């Protein structure tokens, strides 16, 4: 009986299992048939909306800046040279590289023994020349006196001759006396000629003595100058550089001892293109004294001083292009000659221009602006200047428009975008109102989402239940539902 009972129970369980298997197979077949019988549902294609950064184009008066690189130079540099040869017998403590000296300071002295000897010889030659001149002047005076006496004697002889002729004509005198008087007059005139020659010779000696005095004076001045030149002094206040002198060294004439630079009178030499140079000219073609800003990169602690454009080089330079300009520094604090600096020159102001990011402009000088319904439009502009990462442009209808700050290959005319500029709340409101159908559709999508946590679902549903919903949230949910 137990065996029969167990057998019947096994057969019942086997039948029940077969029945369940048949029922499950029927359900699967029915589900497949229903699925295959359903018409496919095509989801509506949604237009892709790109988020872009926009800037507002505002027209204003802008002063462009021309940027160039230059080198600091001193406007007053002097080479200290040895005017006379000799041995250096004394050097100043400040006569060293970077030494600061004042105007009139004695920097070095060359041995003066030779210069003093030359000066003594020149003084002796001067005294000798002056004595010779005085002797010549006295001889000239005596010769002139003798000439005057001889002239007086000649006059007397001539009057005596005239008297003898008168006596002869009256029959009182004889012919012999007339001839004797005539001979005496002729001899007196000959003596006058001789004295004139003596005076001429005395004048020549005086002139030679005078020229000798002049030559002696020149030699004396040279000797005095050489004695003074043996002492090297600073003609102006400055700093020494390129010093190559030690005490006891023999120097030759005109040898460079050092360079004296005025550190307070500096200028910057920088080169610009011909087009940039033309912008700095006025209506008469004269270079403007435009303000400049000179900056020295000092590893974070940049030094910057103002200045003015002073002049332009007379030639472009051998193998160079553009123009070489010079700008004076108003203050030389922290700057040294040979510094490499950045020069920013203020150009004439431009009226009614807009400053935009350089990435907003394409190769054809066009920008993308935000049009109706958030679609992009192309606007040609005139490029006036490039200022670092910005550009200065001008175009009709640009004022107040929203310009795409950075162009990408995905953006073009007619593309719908979502601006991200927080200043334009009227174009991209933070909160929007939803229709009932749109709200229910979004709520159903959130409830059926299997990837969203329950806490996030509750928070999103709470936001969707309000009268105004964040626009960013709506856009994000619609993009997910459409995908």
SEKOL-604969 format. One line per 8 residues: number of its first residue (from 1); their letters; for each residue z, y, x of C-alpha. Coordinates in steps of 0.001 Angstrom, whole numbers. Layout:
BEGIN
NUM) A) Z Y X  ... .
REM end
This chain:
BEGIN
1) XXXXXXXX) 0 0 0  829 2403 2820  -2536 1766 4424  -4352 2354 1135  -2479 5616 586  -3281 6907 4045  -6943 5953 3626  -7276 7774 316 .
9) XXXXXXXX) -5576 10894 1773  -7955 10912 4764  -10996 10596 2485  -9724 13526 366  -9203 15755 3389  -12641 14825 4743  -14258 15707 1431  -12406 19022 1262 .
17) XXXXXXXX) -13500 19907 4823  -17136 19092 4014  -16941 21208 874  -15569 24194 2806  -18271 23839 5453  -20988 23797 2812  -19493 26892 1138  -19365 28754 4480 .
25) XXXXXXXX) -22972 27831 5241  -24015 29106 1830  -22229 32435 2457  -23937 32894 5827  -27352 32138 4396  -26757 34513 1502  -25648 37310 3839  -28690 36840 6050 .
33) XXXXXXXX) -30996 36897 3043  -29389 40071 1702  -29593 41763 5095  -33205 40835 5545  -34014 41973 2003  -32532 45486 2604  -34906 48344 3511  -34269 49883 6958 .
41) XXXXXXXX) -32478 53291 6894  -33962 55866 9238  -31437 58410 10414  -32728 61936 10257  -33701 63320 13681  -31612 66328 14676  -32879 69170 16846  -31108 69360 20182 .
49) XXXXXXXX) -29170 72563 20686  -28461 73702 24267  -25404 75678 25241  -26294 78633 27456  -24438 81512 29063  -25707 84894 27956  -25051 88440 29115  -25570 91679 27254 .
57) XXXXXXXX) -28234 93935 28790  -26821 97455 28987  -28942 100301 30341  -27190 102690 32709  -27681 104828 35794  -27266 102621 38862  -27177 103610 42541  -28887 100761 44445 .
65) XXXXXXXX) -27641 99770 47852  -29918 98802 50712  -28258 96240 52962  -29155 95805 56620  -27562 94706 59871  -27027 97007 62808  -25310 97541 66123  -22701 100169 66944 .
73) XXXXXXXX) -23636 102559 69737  -21952 105527 71342  -23544 108924 70835  -22133 110090 74181  -22232 107727 77152  -22130 108843 80792  -22815 106866 83956  -20301 107788 86637 .
81) XXXXXXXX) -22202 107791 89939  -21275 108556 93534  -22918 111893 94352  -22198 111492 98080  -21871 108359 100230  -18570 107389 101785  -15443 105287 101519  -13243 105264 98428 .
89) XXXXXXXX) -9831 106472 99583  -8103 106876 96190  -8450 105476 92677  -6708 106515 89483  -4502 104007 87696  -6707 104412 84611  -9882 103632 86569  -10196 100136 85125 .
97) XXXXXXXX) -12005 98325 82367  -10959 99872 79068  -8998 102653 80754  -8474 105737 78601  -9043 109007 80481  -8851 112664 79482  -11352 115400 80214  -10776 116757 83731 .
105) XXXXXXXX) -8791 113761 85009  -9447 112815 88645  -10716 109240 88654  -11633 108571 92295  -11900 110322 95653  -14383 109649 98450  -13456 110356 102073  -13948 114123 102528 .
113) XXXXXXXX) -13946 114289 106358  -17742 114425 106656  -18047 116861 103764  -15408 119167 105262  -17164 119113 108669  -20474 119920 107012  -18806 122743 105131  -17357 124187 108358 .
121) XXXXXXXX) -20782 124067 110021  -22362 125736 107033  -19726 128491 107096  -20353 129084 110834  -24103 129226 110251  -23455 131691 107447  -21366 133928 109685  -24068 133833 112378 .
129) XXXXXXXX) -26789 134677 109884  -24764 137569 108513  -24208 138918 112052  -27921 138678 112790  -28643 140516 109553  -26239 143286 110410  -27777 143657 113910  -31258 143769 112386 .
137) XXXXXXXX) -30143 146415 109906  -28734 148563 112726  -31909 148161 114797  -33982 149159 111771  -31875 152254 111234  -32261 153323 114890  -35995 152717 114796  -36292 154832 111685 .
145) XXXXXXXX) -34295 157644 113351  -36523 157502 116445  -39557 157662 114188  -38256 160798 112511  -37598 162427 115908  -41037 161505 117163  -42571 162964 114022  -40705 166225 114622 .
153) XXXXXXXX) -41951 166356 118244  -45474 165696 117060  -45203 168588 114621  -44051 170907 117409  -46910 169831 119677  -49365 170418 116856  -48026 173915 116188  -48191 174698 119937 .
161) XXXXXXXX) -51804 173557 119978  -52613 175698 116972  -50971 178722 118663  -53013 178269 121877  -56191 178198 119845  -55165 181422 118126  -54440 183111 121491  -57751 181952 122854 .
169) XXXXXXXX) -59567 183374 119900  -57919 186788 120529  -58853 186605 124248  -55309 186299 125437  -55124 182586 126282  -57257 180457 128547  -59243 177334 127876  -57046 175273 130199 .
177) XXXXXXXX) -53929 176049 128189  -55693 175011 124981  -56709 171717 126460  -53203 171060 127747  -51714 171820 124307  -54286 169540 122627  -53502 166702 125029  -49775 167067 124331 .
185) XXXXXXXX) -50413 166926 120531  -52474 163769 120877  -49764 162121 122976  -47152 163102 120359  -49212 161477 117564  -49543 158353 119722  -45771 158261 120093  -45433 158443 116290 .
193) XXXXXXXX) -47682 155395 115931  -45646 153530 118518  -42417 154331 116678  -43945 153166 113434  -44730 149821 115019  -41143 149624 116222  -39891 150305 112691  -42236 147628 111314 .
201) XXXXXXXX) -40924 145102 113805  -37333 146060 112951  -38072 145548 109250  -39585 142105 109985  -36472 141154 111958  -34312 142352 109045  -36332 140283 106578  -36032 137210 108782 .
209) XXXXXXXX) -32299 137764 109074  -32073 138123 105285  -33958 134836 104732  -31700 133184 107284  -28687 134396 105312  -30191 132946 102106  -30824 129568 103782  -27308 129588 105192 .
217) XXXXXXXX) -25938 130387 101737  -27873 127444 100268  -26541 125140 102975  -23032 126476 102347  -23361 125874 98591  -24578 122323 99228  -21693 121661 101578  -19224 123023 99024 .
225) XXXXXXXX) -20861 120969 96268  -20727 117824 98383  -17058 118479 99003  -16458 118862 95267  -18609 115806 94489  -16402 113726 96738  -13910 113883 93858  -15025 111982 90713 .
233) XXXXXXXX) -13639 113556 87542  -13986 112769 83833  -16206 115345 82094  -14902 114375 78639  -12252 112218 77020  -13303 108611 76689  -12948 104976 77709  -14192 103384 80923 .
241) XXXXXXXX) -16334 100264 80928  -18523 98342 83383  -16055 99236 86149  -17127 97774 89524  -15122 99739 92077  -12103 99003 94279  -10248 101165 96741  -11639 101088 100284 .
249) XXXXXXXX) -15151 100175 99269  -18132 101918 100863  -20397 103456 98239  -23892 104803 98650  -25352 107919 97158  -26126 107656 93416  -24387 104264 93108  -23039 103506 89613 .
257) XXXXXXXX) -19242 103330 89630  -18550 102898 85896  -19587 104049 82432  -17618 106561 80388  -17953 106147 76625  -16658 108471 73935  -15075 106073 71398  -14754 108760 68730 .
265) XXXXXXXX) -18453 109605 68530  -20158 106433 67375  -23289 105682 65425  -25019 102596 64063  -28608 101659 64826  -30173 99465 62128  -33720 98480 61199  -35206 98523 57692 .
273) XXXXXXXX) -38621 97636 56343  -41276 100274 55788  -40892 99968 52003  -37146 100468 52244  -37669 103411 54590  -40012 105032 52061  -37257 104873 49430  -34991 106983 51635 .
281) XXXXXXXX) -37483 109859 51928  -37357 112959 49741  -40263 114745 48061  -41209 116446 51339  -41243 113215 53310  -37987 114076 55101  -35324 111448 55667  -32340 112017 53377 .
289) XXXXXXXX) -28831 112076 54814  -27898 109229 52483  -24308 107972 52491  -23730 104587 54104  -20905 102104 54332  -20442 100269 57639  -18509 96994 57496  -17301 94882 60406 .
297) XXXXXXXX) -16527 91267 59570  -13103 90613 61063  -12332 87128 59690  -10998 88271 56361  -9596 91643 57479  -12914 93472 57196  -13108 96992 58594  -15159 99460 56597 .
305) XXXXXXXX) -15859 103143 57218  -18240 105626 55564  -21045 107444 57314  -24307 109321 56834  -27891 108588 57850  -28654 111043 60653  -32153 110373 61964  -34978 107892 62448 .
313) XXXXXXXX) -36545 106687 65663  -39730 108429 66731  -41657 105138 67055  -41599 101744 65388  -40989 100020 68735  -43063 97686 70832  -43600 94468 68904  -41289 95624 66086 .
321) XXXXXXXX) -41880 96287 62401  -40271 98671 59974  -38253 101702 61034  -35198 102102 63240  -32576 104356 61631  -29321 105805 62926  -26183 106569 60947  -23155 108499 62153 .
329) XXXXXXXX) -19682 107131 61505  -17215 109525 59873  -14378 107594 61471  -14517 105198 64414  -11167 103517 63775  -11358 99873 64833  -15014 100011 65920  -16379 99585 69425 .
337) XXXXXXXX) -19852 99935 70911  -21978 96778 70671  -20225 95648 67451  -22533 93821 65021  -21975 95336 61580  -23352 95309 58048  -24795 98584 56794  -25068 99413 53071 .
345) XXXXXXXX) -27181 102510 52419  -26986 104231 49033  -30481 104813 47671  -31423 107453 45067  -30034 106627 41619  -32209 104726 39116  -32122 105845 35486  -32062 103519 32470 .
353) XXXXXXXX) -31908 100171 34273  -30062 96954 33445  -28147 94822 35938  -28694 91109 35322  -27962 87936 37303  -30821 87004 39614  -30870 83521 38051  -31976 85079 34746 .
361) XXXXXXXX) -35347 86122 36202  -38233 83717 36770  -41095 83948 39261  -43221 85901 36760  -40534 88563 36231  -39630 87363 32739  -36283 86775 31080  -35209 84724 28076 .
369) XXXXXXXX) -33478 86645 25300  -31665 85392 22237  -33759 85844 19072  -33201 85179 15377  -31575 81879 14384  -30465 81359 17977  -33953 80700 19337  -35130 81967 22715 .
377) XXXXXXXX) -37798 84578 23244  -39616 85618 26412  -39486 89281 27498  -41444 90590 30538  -39451 93053 32675  -40116 95278 35676  -38131 94274 38762  -36873 97400 40554 .
385) XXXXXXXX) -34315 96138 43072  -32483 93021 44179  -28792 93567 44757  -27235 90429 46198  -26949 87918 43332  -28074 90531 40771  -31326 92252 39934  -32041 95703 38509 .
393) XXXXXXXX) -34732 95540 35830  -36274 97822 33240  -38164 96894 30042  -38752 98181 26539  -36536 96612 23927  -34089 95180 26451  -31068 97332 25690  -28351 95489 23798 .
401) XXXXXXXX) -30162 92131 23823  -28552 88865 24836  -30169 87521 28023  -29812 83951 29280  -27817 84260 32498  -29163 81106 34162  -32552 79577 33479  -33125 75808 33634 .
409) XXXXXXXX) -36306 73705 33249  -35044 72667 29788  -35061 76209 28451  -38153 77952 27163  -39533 80038 24374  -38586 78721 20910  -35733 76501 22120  -32621 76737 19955 .
417) XXXXXXXX) -29473 77481 21918  -25826 78066 21376  -24600 81104 23335  -21313 80762 25171  -20592 84422 25754  -17108 84969 24300  -17835 88663 23813  -20438 87924 21129 .
425) XXXXXXXX) -18240 86654 18320  -20710 87773 15643  -23379 85462 17082  -21153 82461 17799  -18127 82710 15493  -15119 80693 16497  -14481 79588 12871  -17040 78720 10164 .
433) XXXXXXXX) -16892 77800 6480  -18263 74403 5366  -19922 73415 2141  -18291 70632 110  -21084 68160 895  -20990 68935 4606  -17204 68701 4686  -17167 65298 2920 .
441) XXXXXXXX) -19820 63939 5236  -17841 64949 8320  -14595 63564 6873  -16277 60237 6080  -17651 60032 9612  -14196 60588 11057  -12558 57964 8763  -15219 55337 9601 .
449) XXXXXXXX) -15118 55991 13340  -13718 52995 15149  -13523 54639 18563  -11259 57533 17543  -7488 56969 17696  -5496 57347 14500  -3616 60370 15791  -6887 62098 16690 .
457) XXXXXXXX) -8322 61193 13276  -5357 62735 11520  -5613 65925 13561  -9392 66272 13002  -9083 65531 9274  -6371 68162 9033  -8691 70723 10637  -11588 69720 8380 .
465) XXXXXXXX) -9418 70166 5313  -8896 73884 6029  -11079 76648 4620  -12471 77567 8060  -13222 74971 10681  -13797 75540 14430  -17503 75773 15116  -17223 73780 18335 .
473) XXXXXXXX) -15570 70899 16437  -18286 70870 13784  -21054 70879 16377  -19463 68051 18310  -18984 65856 15215  -22516 66502 13928  -23988 65596 17312  -22050 62314 17325 .
481) XXX) -22991 61512 13733  -26621 62232 14422  -26646 60026 17546 .
REM end
